[in-house]
Amino acid sequence: MFVPSLLVILGFMFVHINTHYIKFLNTPQKNVLLSLVSGGSIAYVFLHLVPELAHYEVVVEKAHLPLLFEHLDYFAYLLALLGIALFYGIDKLNDKSQRKNENEKNLTRPQEHIFILHILTFALYNGLLGYLLPYLSGDNIAAYVVYFIVFSFHFIANSRVLHLTHEDLYIKAGRWILAFSVLVGWLLNELTHTSALTIAILSSFLTGGVILNILNDELPEQKKSSFLAFSVGLISIGGLLQLIL
């Protein structure tokens, strides 16, 4: 599935580089779109990514882990929690740095070293999405299409938040780093051999990150969200997944 996966990666790169040109994201109507997108993303996470954690747990249990980890229960789920904790911590650092810059320098964005940390964390996140693309999508063209739809909108939401947070720093450097990190991750998978244990560990960690970022970046504020749009997204992606998985 070389060609479909390459097309998905190139599509993701295009989304990252060009999201800030989408003027619709600056209008009040964006909340309807974000509600639709978040519904689809949540369906994808809970009907595809989260159920896979049970499979990853079996893989981990059969592997020979270092003594420090071999007696831990629910190791795959702990890795998902680690992914949630990491991205939550990065968000808190952003908020703290932004308040500090506002008070001391009258700037509305976080400090530059926090920008670097934030972008590098999301570069890892994007790299994992590129690296794990074949394993998360399988050998099914329809699954690749759903993966592309869900994560394209996910990247649009992420890029919008990163742009609002880091302003011109994101436009000058951040978007390019994130665009090429997806490609680098995919290339690493194409050029190297990966064990089932590595896939299980990385996928479990990524699942936690995806859950936290969907809740942070895609769900509009409750008063501005559209339950109808959310339900349409939820049912549409949920129905597609039932047909293809």
Kinemage of the C-alpha trace (Angstrom):
@kinemage 1
@onewidth
@group {chain A} dominant
@subgroup {mainchain}
@vectorlist {calphas} color= white
{ca met a 1} P 0.000 0.000 0.000
{ca phe a 2} L 2.916 2.299 -0.771
{ca val a 3} L 1.067 4.700 -3.075
{ca pro a 4} L -2.078 5.210 -0.907
{ca ser a 5} L 0.037 5.803 2.197
{ca leu a 6} L 2.309 8.258 0.355
{ca leu a 7} L -0.729 10.184 -0.918
{ca val a 8} L -2.104 10.373 2.631
{ca ile a 9} L 1.223 11.712 3.914
{ca leu a 10} L 1.467 14.329 1.154
{ca gly a 11} L -2.110 15.345 1.954
{ca phe a 12} L -1.219 15.773 5.623
{ca met a 13} L 1.775 17.919 4.674
{ca phe a 14} L -0.437 20.122 2.486
{ca val a 15} L -2.908 20.553 5.365
{ca his a 16} L -0.197 21.660 7.800
{ca ile a 17} L 1.376 24.137 5.416
{ca asn a 18} L -1.868 25.753 4.268
{ca thr a 19} L -4.291 25.658 7.221
{ca his a 20} L -3.664 29.313 8.135
{ca tyr a 21} L -5.050 30.350 4.723
{ca ile a 22} L -8.516 28.960 5.573
{ca lys a 23} L -10.440 32.142 6.378
{ca phe a 24} L -13.506 30.158 7.449
{ca leu a 25} L -11.649 29.235 10.660
{ca asn a 26} L -11.846 32.881 11.725
{ca thr a 27} L -15.651 33.068 11.488
{ca pro a 28} L -18.283 32.125 14.105
{ca gln a 29} L -19.463 29.313 11.790
{ca lys a 30} L -16.225 27.448 12.507
{ca asn a 31} L -17.819 26.083 15.688
{ca val a 32} L -20.268 24.034 13.621
{ca leu a 33} L -17.370 22.550 11.633
{ca leu a 34} L -15.353 21.873 14.786
{ca ser a 35} L -18.360 20.157 16.365
{ca leu a 36} L -18.722 17.971 13.259
{ca val a 37} L -15.008 17.165 13.218
{ca ser a 38} L -14.816 16.397 16.934
{ca gly a 39} L -17.748 13.988 16.647
{ca gly a 40} L -15.993 12.087 13.843
{ca ser a 41} L -12.669 12.079 15.668
{ca ile a 42} L -14.159 10.798 18.913
{ca ala a 43} L -15.935 8.017 17.010
{ca tyr a 44} L -12.621 7.053 15.400
{ca val a 45} L -10.792 7.030 18.718
{ca phe a 46} L -13.347 4.987 20.651
{ca leu a 47} L -14.305 2.570 17.863
{ca his a 48} L -10.827 1.999 16.439
{ca leu a 49} L -7.889 3.279 18.511
{ca val a 50} L -9.108 2.480 22.029
{ca pro a 51} L -10.264 -1.101 21.199
{ca glu a 52} L -6.796 -1.728 19.745
{ca leu a 53} L -5.323 -1.142 23.211
{ca ala a 54} L -6.597 -4.591 24.200
{ca his a 55} L -4.618 -6.105 21.314
{ca tyr a 56} L -1.520 -4.106 22.249
{ca glu a 57} L -1.852 -5.332 25.826
{ca val a 58} L -1.738 -8.944 24.595
{ca val a 59} L 1.369 -8.171 22.531
{ca val a 60} L 3.077 -6.599 25.533
{ca glu a 61} L 2.173 -9.510 27.812
{ca lys a 62} L 3.780 -11.983 25.386
{ca ala a 63} L 6.960 -9.927 25.082
{ca his a 64} L 9.950 -10.062 27.382
{ca leu a 65} L 9.949 -6.644 29.001
{ca pro a 66} L 12.683 -5.410 31.342
{ca leu a 67} L 12.215 -6.563 34.942
{ca leu a 68} L 11.098 -3.062 35.938
{ca phe a 69} L 8.007 -3.314 33.714
{ca glu a 70} L 7.151 -6.987 33.398
{ca his a 71} L 4.973 -7.092 36.520
{ca leu a 72} L 2.944 -3.998 35.642
{ca asp a 73} L -0.697 -4.646 34.773
{ca tyr a 74} L -2.378 -2.870 31.851
{ca phe a 75} L 0.946 -1.640 30.466
{ca ala a 76} L -0.563 -0.501 27.149
{ca tyr a 77} L -3.200 1.512 28.991
{ca leu a 78} L -0.531 3.070 31.200
{ca leu a 79} L 1.276 4.207 28.051
{ca ala a 80} L -1.954 5.805 26.816
{ca leu a 81} L -2.237 7.634 30.132
{ca leu a 82} L 1.371 8.770 29.712
{ca gly a 83} L 0.441 10.249 26.321
{ca ile a 84} L -2.463 12.119 27.900
{ca ala a 85} L -0.258 13.388 30.746
{ca leu a 86} L 2.511 14.587 28.417
{ca phe a 87} L 0.270 16.708 26.226
{ca tyr a 88} L -1.689 18.008 29.200
{ca gly a 89} L 1.592 19.081 30.801
{ca ile a 90} L 2.692 20.854 27.618
{ca asp a 91} L -0.611 22.748 27.536
{ca lys a 92} L -0.124 23.876 31.128
{ca leu a 93} L 3.415 25.067 30.358
{ca asn a 94} L 2.040 27.049 27.423
{ca asp a 95} L -0.587 28.725 29.568
{ca lys a 96} L 1.914 29.593 32.297
{ca ser a 97} L 4.462 30.973 29.817
{ca gln a 98} L 1.818 32.988 27.987
{ca arg a 99} L 0.674 34.653 31.211
{ca lys a 100} L 4.289 35.424 32.111
{ca asn a 101} L 4.955 37.028 28.727
{ca glu a 102} L 1.769 39.097 28.996
{ca asn a 103} L 2.750 40.415 32.425
{ca glu a 104} L 6.441 41.037 31.757
{ca lys a 105} L 6.739 41.830 28.024
{ca asn a 106} L 3.177 42.660 26.955
{ca leu a 107} L 3.303 39.762 24.455
{ca thr a 108} L 0.332 37.496 23.821
{ca arg a 109} L 2.317 34.354 22.982
{ca pro a 110} L 4.426 32.012 25.150
{ca gln a 111} L 8.207 32.336 25.414
{ca glu a 112} L 10.328 31.075 22.531
{ca his a 113} L 11.799 28.122 24.429
{ca ile a 114} L 8.240 26.958 25.198
{ca phe a 115} L 7.409 27.317 21.503
{ca ile a 116} L 10.372 25.072 20.667
{ca leu a 117} L 9.295 22.493 23.259
{ca his a 118} L 5.684 22.604 22.047
{ca ile a 119} L 6.616 22.194 18.380
{ca leu a 120} L 9.091 19.388 19.096
{ca thr a 121} L 6.421 17.546 21.078
{ca phe a 122} L 3.970 17.844 18.205
{ca ala a 123} L 6.711 16.889 15.748
{ca leu a 124} L 7.032 13.627 17.708
{ca tyr a 125} L 3.236 13.282 17.641
{ca asn a 126} L 3.062 13.857 13.893
{ca gly a 127} L 6.023 11.592 13.292
{ca leu a 128} L 4.238 8.796 15.137
{ca leu a 129} L 1.090 9.331 13.064
{ca gly a 130} L 3.183 9.035 9.913
{ca tyr a 131} L 5.198 6.091 11.222
{ca leu a 132} L 2.137 4.130 12.344
{ca leu a 133} L -0.030 4.948 9.311
{ca pro a 134} L 0.178 1.454 7.741
{ca tyr a 135} L -0.650 -0.257 11.030
{ca leu a 136} L -3.533 2.040 11.959
{ca ser a 137} L -5.065 1.895 8.473
{ca gly a 138} L -4.325 -1.724 7.500
{ca asp a 139} L -4.520 -2.994 3.919
{ca asn a 140} L -7.881 -1.422 3.182
{ca ile a 141} L -8.187 1.591 0.838
{ca ala a 142} L -11.416 2.658 2.538
{ca ala a 143} L -9.631 2.644 5.903
{ca tyr a 144} L -6.929 4.910 4.463
{ca val a 145} L -9.637 7.312 3.274
{ca val a 146} L -11.250 7.429 6.720
{ca tyr a 147} L -7.834 7.865 8.356
{ca phe a 148} L -7.060 10.746 6.012
{ca ile a 149} L -10.408 12.467 6.604
{ca val a 150} L -10.279 12.157 10.389
{ca phe a 151} L -6.671 13.211 10.838
{ca ser a 152} L -6.734 15.943 8.197
{ca phe a 153} L -9.424 17.718 10.193
{ca his a 154} L -7.551 16.854 13.379
{ca phe a 155} L -4.424 18.521 11.967
{ca ile a 156} L -6.450 21.552 10.872
{ca ala a 157} L -7.738 21.950 14.441
{ca asn a 158} L -4.235 21.452 15.894
{ca ser a 159} L -2.683 23.904 13.450
{ca arg a 160} L -5.331 26.511 14.223
{ca val a 161} L -4.616 26.272 17.965
{ca leu a 162} L -0.837 26.326 17.470
{ca his a 163} L -1.145 29.370 15.191
{ca leu a 164} L -3.335 31.220 17.691
{ca thr a 165} L -0.928 30.323 20.489
{ca his a 166} L 2.445 31.012 18.878
{ca glu a 167} L 1.381 33.481 16.167
{ca asp a 168} L 4.087 34.311 13.587
{ca leu a 169} L 6.562 31.810 15.062
{ca tyr a 170} L 4.235 29.025 13.969
{ca ile a 171} L 3.870 30.454 10.449
{ca lys a 172} L 7.607 30.992 9.985
{ca ala a 173} L 8.841 27.685 11.356
{ca gly a 174} L 6.298 25.569 13.227
{ca arg a 175} L 4.063 24.549 10.325
{ca trp a 176} L 7.040 23.444 8.229
{ca ile a 177} L 8.506 21.372 11.045
{ca leu a 178} L 5.184 19.636 11.641
{ca ala a 179} L 4.579 19.047 7.926
{ca phe a 180} L 7.928 17.367 7.385
{ca ser a 181} L 7.788 15.424 10.657
{ca val a 182} L 4.858 13.416 9.240
{ca leu a 183} L 6.959 12.593 6.165
{ca val a 184} L 10.018 11.680 8.259
{ca gly a 185} L 7.942 9.315 10.397
{ca trp a 186} L 6.496 7.611 7.326
{ca leu a 187} L 9.926 7.286 5.698
{ca leu a 188} L 11.369 5.714 8.866
{ca asn a 189} L 8.668 3.065 8.723
{ca glu a 190} L 9.300 2.416 5.030
{ca leu a 191} L 13.059 2.072 5.487
{ca thr a 192} L 13.254 0.095 8.744
{ca his a 193} L 11.860 -3.101 10.223
{ca thr a 194} L 9.518 -2.728 13.203
{ca ser a 195} L 8.636 -5.323 15.834
{ca ala a 196} L 5.096 -5.932 17.029
{ca leu a 197} L 6.144 -4.795 20.507
{ca thr a 198} L 7.432 -1.446 19.201
{ca ile a 199} L 4.200 -0.877 17.303
{ca ala a 200} L 2.175 -1.719 20.414
{ca ile a 201} L 4.173 0.656 22.627
{ca leu a 202} L 4.131 3.582 20.183
{ca ser a 203} L 0.464 3.117 19.252
{ca ser a 204} L -0.620 2.975 22.893
{ca phe a 205} L 1.244 6.176 23.704
{ca leu a 206} L -0.139 7.871 20.570
{ca thr a 207} L -3.716 6.905 21.452
{ca gly a 208} L -3.466 8.862 24.695
{ca gly a 209} L -2.079 11.890 22.880
{ca val a 210} L -4.839 11.777 20.273
{ca ile a 211} L -7.553 11.611 22.939
{ca leu a 212} L -6.194 14.635 24.821
{ca asn a 213} L -5.612 16.707 21.686
{ca ile a 214} L -9.092 16.016 20.343
{ca leu a 215} L -10.658 17.155 23.594
{ca asn a 216} L -8.375 20.220 23.752
{ca asp a 217} L -8.333 21.390 20.134
{ca glu a 218} L -11.469 20.172 18.407
{ca leu a 219} L -14.351 20.479 20.857
{ca pro a 220} L -15.696 24.064 20.863
{ca glu a 221} L -16.786 25.684 24.092
{ca gln a 222} L -20.045 24.129 25.248
{ca lys a 223} L -22.151 27.245 24.580
{ca lys a 224} L -20.717 27.590 21.057
{ca ser a 225} L -20.872 23.935 20.016
{ca ser a 226} L -23.508 22.283 17.856
{ca phe a 227} L -24.888 18.995 19.137
{ca leu a 228} L -26.462 18.285 15.746
{ca ala a 229} L -23.144 18.697 13.906
{ca phe a 230} L -21.346 16.670 16.589
{ca ser a 231} L -23.907 13.865 16.209
{ca val a 232} L -23.613 13.872 12.409
{ca gly a 233} L -19.832 13.517 12.649
{ca leu a 234} L -20.114 10.814 15.296
{ca ile a 235} L -22.659 8.769 13.342
{ca ser a 236} L -20.965 9.248 9.953
{ca ile a 237} L -17.485 8.100 10.983
{ca gly a 238} L -18.905 5.502 13.347
{ca gly a 239} L -21.008 4.047 10.522
{ca leu a 240} L -18.064 4.015 8.098
{ca leu a 241} L -15.894 2.222 10.640
{ca gln a 242} L -18.559 -0.424 11.155
{ca leu a 243} L -18.525 -1.102 7.408
{ca ile a 244} L -14.769 -1.265 6.839
{ca leu a 245} L -13.176 -2.622 10.033
